[in-house]
Amino acid sequence: MLDLRPNCECCDRDIAADSRDAFICTFECTFCRDCVEGELAGTCPNCGGELVRRPVRPPEKLLKYPARRERTPVKRKAV
């Protein structure tokens, strides 16, 4: 099951669990749309993999299986 991480690993922007502006790689590194379309150019800076839109968990499942609350440390600083 996806972690649904709460923040962008590039700029530390909050990303809601139901956001359609969250992108992930196969390792679940999580980034916001602005960083993916801008400085990252669709490629994960951690593994070099493709970044794709993160699926949205249905509201009833989000209640039963909530998103992760622990923030992911920013590994890169936005330029």
Buried (B, 14 or more C-beta within 10 A) or exposed (E): EBEBBBBBBBBBBEBEBEBEBBBBBEEEBBBBBBBBBEBBEEEBBEEEBEBEEBEBBEEEEBEEEEBBEEEBEBEBEBE
